[in-house]
């Protein structure tokens, strides 16, 4: 399902992956032929230039949207060195742009996600992050104990980089919290030095 008018643009999740495929290839500076060659070891077959081009053009051809599988996503993530999560990244909205809605299927879809709803699904709610990241840590710890040569250090680097990136993304919010907490600290210190005169002495 894909539609556009003066008020909104509707894309499917598969079309967003098409956009990410184009963006990732251009970031690497690869031609479509080069990208096909990089993907071949992971897909088990080499896409022709026409097949690769059609996958990228899905966003322009709502009548021919490529249906990507989980196998494709894993191959894209490996070939382009990007987290699977980033393949679902929507385009950056610009000032005055029409509202973007995302669906999880074709014309039969009964719900279109707003951008905020979609990002919550992609990034996870606080409760979901706590629950699922706990499971991730458990899997990593078990693998480190049971699999000889398991690269725990490399994964720890990835986790640290992810946390650092999220902190940078929320820097303005963290600065605001720092200002608020600093103000509260100063207020408490002032109150401790100058007790309320109306409070009777003990």
Helices and strands as residue ranges (DSSP letters): E 3-4, E 8-12, H 13-28, H 32-43, H 49-56, G 57-59, H 70-80, G 84-88, E 99-103, H 115-123, H 126-146, H 152-169, H 171-193
